[in-house]
Every structure is written in C-alpha cells, then in structure tokens.
Amino acid sequence: MANGGAAERWREEAEFFDGLAAQRANAVAPLDRRVIERYRGGGRLFPKEYYFSVMGDLRGKSVLDVGCGEGADALLLAALGARVTAIDVSPKAIELGRNRARATGLDDSIDFVCSPLETARLRRGSFDIVCGDNVLHHMLPVLDETMKLLASWTKDDGRLVFMEPTNLNPTLRRIRFLVPVHTETTPGERPLEANDFRIISQHVGGLQKRHFTCLGRLTRFILPNMDYENASFGRRPLVDLLCALDYALLSLPKVETLGGMTVIHGIPVRG
C-alpha cells in the first residue's frame, strides 16, 4: 500500500500527462520511416541518437521503456526489433501509445502497462535493457529506491540507459531562468544534479556519462516543433553544425558542465 505522499505524487504526474495526452489524442499517425532509419543508422551527435546507439543491436532484445509517455520511444524500440514493455503512470498517455502502436502495426511487439513504478509487477532480472527518456528527474524524492528497483529488473548482463536533463553549472541554470522560453514541467521536477548522479552510480556500475545540449539549446529556435525530419533543407545543416560543435566542446572535462542533457549508461548493481 502506498503512503499518502507517494499516492499524491502519482496523482499529480498522472493528471499532468493525462492533460498533455488529451490535447494530442487525435494526432495518431504511423511512425515516420525516416525516423526509424535515422536511429537505425547509429548516429551519435544528437542526445537521442546517442541514447539509442549505446543500446546496440535491439533485435530480439527485451526492453523496459520506463516512463514511456505516449509511446514515441517504445514504437521506435519495437521498430528496431525489440520486444518492449512500456510503463507509465498516465492512463491517457498509455491509451494514446496503444493507438499509435496499432497505427504503426507494432501493437504485437509492445506491452503497455499503466502503473507507478513502485507498484509494477515485473519480474526480476527479466530485461536486457532498462531505459528511460527524461524520466528520472521526475523521481527525485525516491531516486535511490527507483534505481534499486530498475537495477533489479535488469538481467545480470543487461544495461541501464537513461537520457536526462542535467544541471551541473548553477550559474548557467540561473541564466536559463532569465530566458523567456516556455517548457512543460510537473510540480517538483528539476534537472539532475551532482548528488543525483552519486545516487545513480550506486545502482549502475561502470557508470558512463556523455553530455549534450550547450549550443544545442539554440535548436528550439531553428526547428519548428523540433521536427528534424520535416525541417527545410537550410535548417537541418545548421542544427547538425550546432550539435557537432557541442559534441566536440562537451568532450572537454571542465567544459562538459555546460551541457543541459546527459546520456548515462552502465550495468546493474545488485543491492
């Protein structure tokens, strides 16, 4: 039985993402083949490309997509050959994900589960990959417990892979609040900080981090709706250039703290 604090957090998260899913309920379209081929290609300059690339060959792999939302990543994982379990606390997001899977012909490859992580009935050591796209920063009050649980669901030779917003430079974070850019946020969420990485490293062995999105923050002003595939020919090379510069810049040890997004991955540590 969940305590009152946990139940309230689940309710707030579900209501927030139910609202977003309701706004897009009629936007059910098959997954763009260009997107599938882009992520099949193993690119590494963009954070999400890198996130998928470190998972390796997904054919035949069992993958748990944590905080799957409306199923965008789950569909892509399945299209690349994985058997996917996609879990989220939002009923409407799960419903939209199922509809998108049917529209893409991938509904037999994805098992959508609507549940808080803490109460999910998943078998220990059953997934080759446990991954999450912008989910851990929603779990900060229970990050230690969450990481222990996710590690327990991962096979001994499996991997945990996450892509998360990060704040490793407080000055840059203060500047960010001065920029009038609207973002959708839930109550209590914030980017991961140094102490959060220390907690994660207790459950993810050999933790590796790759930082992104310094100059890449300008992408939102270049790509309408952040739609790379449908952007004009002139816009995509500019975005590619920004991300290439970021990749080189954020490879430097002290400069990496300027990144705003981090891909982390490693092996499970048993508690």
HELIX and SHEET records of a PDB file:
HELIX    1   1 GLY A    4  GLN A   23  1                                  20    
HELIX    2   2 ARG A   33  ARG A   40  1                                   8    
HELIX    3   3 PRO A   47  SER A   53  1                                   7    
HELIX    4   4 ALA A   72  ALA A   79  1                                   8    
HELIX    5   5 PRO A   91  THR A  104  1                                  14    
HELIX    6   6 ASP A  107  SER A  109  5                                   3    
HELIX    7   7 LEU A  117  THR A  119  5                                   3    
HELIX    8   8 LEU A  136  HIS A  138  5                                   3    
HELIX    9   9 LEU A  140  VAL A  142  5                                   3    
HELIX   10  10 LEU A  143  TRP A  153  1                                  11    
HELIX   11  11 PRO A  170  ARG A  176  1                                   7    
HELIX   12  12 ALA A  194  SER A  201  1                                   8    
HELIX   13  13 LEU A  215  LEU A  218  5                                   4    
HELIX   14  14 THR A  219  ILE A  222  1                                   4    
HELIX   15  15 PRO A  224  MET A  226  5                                   3    
HELIX   16  16 ARG A  235  LEU A  249  1                                  15    
HELIX   17  17 VAL A  255  LEU A  258  5                                   4    
SHEET    1   A 7 ILE A 110  CYS A 114  0                                        
SHEET    2   A 7 ARG A  83  ASP A  88  1                                        
SHEET    3   A 7 SER A  62  VAL A  66  1                                        
SHEET    4   A 7 PHE A 127  ASP A 133  1                                        
SHEET    5   A 7 THR A 154  PRO A 165  1                                        
SHEET    6   A 7 MET A 261  PRO A 268 -1                                        
SHEET    7   A 7 VAL A 204  PHE A 212 -1                                        
END                                                                             
